């Protein structure tokens, strides 16, 4: 089981780098969808046993993060008729290198933190920190609103990974509430993206500075 857990964590970290290293927004959406499926599998592998709480959490992650939210985002992409992040604030190669550096630092920092669960924490804590960092890079280095939404999703995935350490201690309804809040947030953001595009004929968030009272 530990070998499976290591493989899933490695796949998650690889998906982070794919999201940072591509300009095609559809590829980033697919990467985030893949993360949703991987997180569902990770929830099961991390606990090492099946129970109602773990299965429900895994299914919620796969359905919401791996299927429903990507459908909403792909629909937004079709409506906006955009394919690429043309002028990111930070280039793709620097973003990729910064993400790789953040991953290395997360592994180094994770091994120094006090660990309550020695079996899971050495893998999950670095994965959580690295994913949060990559999500933050996407949010700050991209100019398209939909790319920033995807960064928010990646960042939340990092928080979800950390939450797997607390599944037994944290009430299940709290975890499900977080997932539902995420879904509602993405739904609202997709509406905002539509209005930004309709008003400015662009999803470049720099255009928001043109708004005046």
C-alpha positions as CSV (number, residue, x, y, z in Angstrom):
1,X,0.0,0.0,0.0
2,X,2.9,2.4,0.8
3,X,4.2,1.8,-2.7
4,X,0.9,2.7,-4.2
5,X,0.7,5.8,-2.1
6,X,4.2,6.8,-3.3
7,X,3.2,6.3,-6.9
8,X,0.0,8.4,-6.5
9,X,2.0,11.2,-4.8
10,X,4.6,11.1,-7.6
11,X,1.8,11.3,-10.2
12,X,0.2,14.3,-8.4
13,X,3.5,16.2,-8.4
14,X,4.1,15.4,-12.0
15,X,0.6,16.7,-12.9
16,X,1.5,20.0,-11.0
17,X,4.5,20.5,-13.3
18,X,2.5,19.7,-16.4
19,X,0.0,22.4,-15.4
20,X,2.8,24.9,-14.9
21,X,4.6,24.0,-18.1
22,X,1.8,24.3,-20.7
23,X,0.1,27.3,-22.3
24,X,-2.9,25.3,-23.5
25,X,-5.7,26.0,-21.0
26,X,-7.5,22.8,-22.0
27,X,-4.5,20.8,-20.9
28,X,-4.5,22.5,-17.6
29,X,-8.2,21.6,-17.1
30,X,-7.4,18.0,-17.9
31,X,-4.5,18.1,-15.5
32,X,-6.7,19.4,-12.7
33,X,-9.3,16.7,-13.6
34,X,-6.6,14.1,-13.3
35,X,-5.7,15.4,-9.9
36,X,-9.3,15.0,-8.8
37,X,-9.2,11.3,-9.8
38,X,-5.8,10.9,-8.2
39,X,-7.0,12.5,-5.0
40,X,-9.9,10.1,-4.8
41,X,-7.5,7.1,-5.1
42,X,-5.1,8.8,-2.7
43,X,-7.9,9.1,-0.1
44,X,-8.4,5.3,-0.2
45,X,-4.7,4.4,-0.3
46,X,-3.8,6.8,2.5
47,X,-6.3,5.1,4.9
48,X,-5.3,1.6,3.9
49,X,-8.9,0.4,4.4
50,X,-12.4,1.0,3.1
51,X,-15.1,2.5,5.2
52,X,-18.1,4.6,4.5
53,X,-16.3,7.9,5.2
54,X,-13.3,7.2,3.0
55,X,-15.3,5.8,0.1
56,X,-17.7,8.8,0.2
57,X,-14.8,11.2,0.3
58,X,-13.1,9.5,-2.6
59,X,-16.2,9.4,-4.7
60,X,-17.0,13.1,-3.9
61,X,-13.5,14.1,-5.0
62,X,-13.7,12.0,-8.2
63,X,-17.2,13.3,-9.2
64,X,-16.7,16.9,-8.3
65,X,-13.0,17.5,-9.0
66,X,-12.5,14.9,-11.7
67,X,-15.8,15.3,-13.6
68,X,-18.3,18.0,-12.8
69,X,-16.0,21.0,-12.3
70,X,-14.0,20.2,-15.5
71,X,-17.2,20.0,-17.4
72,X,-18.1,23.5,-16.2
73,X,-14.7,24.8,-17.1
74,X,-14.6,23.2,-20.6
75,X,-18.0,24.7,-21.2
76,X,-16.6,28.1,-20.3
77,X,-13.7,27.6,-22.6
78,X,-16.0,26.8,-25.5
79,X,-18.1,29.9,-24.8
80,X,-15.0,32.2,-24.6
81,X,-13.3,30.6,-27.6
82,X,-9.9,30.7,-26.0
83,X,-7.2,28.1,-26.2
84,X,-3.9,29.4,-24.8
85,X,-2.4,31.6,-22.1
86,X,-0.6,33.9,-24.6
87,X,1.1,36.5,-22.3
88,X,1.6,35.1,-18.8
89,X,3.1,37.4,-16.2
90,X,5.8,34.8,-15.7
91,X,7.0,32.7,-18.6
92,X,6.3,29.0,-18.9
93,X,9.9,27.8,-18.3
94,X,10.5,30.1,-15.3
95,X,7.1,28.9,-13.9
96,X,8.1,25.3,-14.4
97,X,11.5,25.8,-12.8
98,X,9.9,27.7,-9.9
99,X,7.4,24.8,-9.4
100,X,10.2,22.3,-9.4
101,X,12.1,24.3,-6.8
102,X,9.0,24.6,-4.7
103,X,8.6,20.8,-4.8
104,X,12.2,20.3,-3.7
105,X,11.8,22.8,-0.9
106,X,8.4,21.2,0.1
107,X,10.1,17.8,0.4
108,X,12.9,19.3,2.5
109,X,10.6,21.3,4.7
110,X,8.1,18.4,5.1
111,X,10.8,16.2,6.5
112,X,11.6,18.8,9.2
113,X,8.1,19.3,10.4
114,X,6.8,17.6,13.6
115,X,4.9,14.6,12.2
116,X,1.9,13.2,14.1
117,X,1.5,10.3,11.7
118,X,4.8,8.8,10.7
119,X,3.3,6.5,8.0
120,X,1.5,9.1,6.0
121,X,2.9,12.5,6.8
122,X,6.4,12.1,5.1
123,X,4.6,11.7,1.8
124,X,1.4,13.7,2.2
125,X,2.8,16.8,3.8
126,X,5.4,17.5,1.1
127,X,2.8,16.7,-1.6
128,X,0.4,19.1,0.1
129,X,2.9,22.0,0.4
130,X,4.2,21.5,-3.2
131,X,0.7,21.5,-4.6
132,X,-0.3,24.6,-2.7
133,X,2.8,26.3,-4.0
134,X,2.1,25.3,-7.6
135,X,-1.4,26.5,-7.3
136,X,-0.2,29.9,-6.0
137,X,2.2,30.2,-8.9
138,X,-0.6,29.5,-11.4
139,X,-2.8,32.2,-9.7
140,X,-0.1,34.8,-9.7
141,X,1.7,34.0,-13.0
142,X,-1.3,33.8,-15.3
143,X,-3.4,36.6,-16.6
144,X,-6.4,34.8,-17.9
145,X,-9.2,34.7,-15.3
146,X,-9.9,31.0,-16.1
147,X,-6.2,30.1,-15.6
148,X,-6.4,31.8,-12.2
149,X,-9.5,29.7,-11.4
150,X,-7.5,26.6,-12.3
151,X,-4.7,27.8,-10.0
152,X,-7.3,28.1,-7.2
153,X,-8.4,24.6,-7.8
154,X,-4.8,23.3,-7.7
155,X,-4.2,25.2,-4.4
156,X,-7.4,23.7,-2.9
157,X,-6.2,20.2,-4.0
158,X,-3.1,20.8,-1.9
159,X,-5.3,21.7,1.1
160,X,-7.3,18.5,0.4
161,X,-4.2,16.4,0.5
162,X,-3.3,17.8,3.9
163,X,-6.8,17.1,5.1
164,X,-6.4,13.4,4.4
165,X,-4.1,13.3,7.5
166,X,-7.2,14.4,9.6
167,X,-9.9,12.3,8.1
168,X,-10.4,10.3,11.3
169,X,-10.3,13.4,13.5
170,X,-12.2,15.8,11.3
171,X,-16.0,15.3,11.0
172,X,-17.0,13.9,7.6
173,X,-19.5,16.7,7.0
174,X,-16.8,19.3,7.2
175,X,-14.9,17.6,4.4
176,X,-18.0,17.3,2.2
177,X,-18.9,20.9,3.1
178,X,-15.5,22.1,1.8
179,X,-16.0,20.2,-1.5
180,X,-19.5,21.7,-2.0
181,X,-18.1,25.1,-1.2
182,X,-15.5,24.5,-3.9
183,X,-18.2,23.5,-6.4
184,X,-20.3,26.6,-5.7
185,X,-17.2,28.8,-5.9
186,X,-16.2,27.4,-9.3
187,X,-19.8,27.9,-10.5
188,X,-19.9,31.5,-9.4
189,X,-16.4,32.1,-10.9
190,X,-17.5,30.7,-14.2
191,X,-20.4,33.2,-14.3
192,X,-17.9,36.0,-13.4
193,X,-15.6,34.9,-16.2
194,X,-18.6,35.0,-18.7
195,X,-19.3,38.6,-17.6
196,X,-15.7,39.7,-17.8
197,X,-15.5,38.3,-21.4
198,X,-18.7,39.9,-22.4
199,X,-17.7,43.3,-21.1
200,X,-14.1,43.4,-22.3
201,X,-14.0,40.7,-25.0
202,X,-11.0,39.3,-23.1
203,X,-10.3,37.3,-20.0
204,X,-7.1,39.3,-19.2
205,X,-7.6,40.3,-15.6
206,X,-5.5,43.4,-16.2
207,X,-8.6,44.9,-17.9
208,X,-10.4,45.0,-14.6
209,X,-8.3,48.1,-13.8
210,X,-10.5,49.9,-16.3
211,X,-13.5,49.6,-14.1
212,X,-14.6,52.8,-12.4
213,X,-17.4,53.7,-10.0
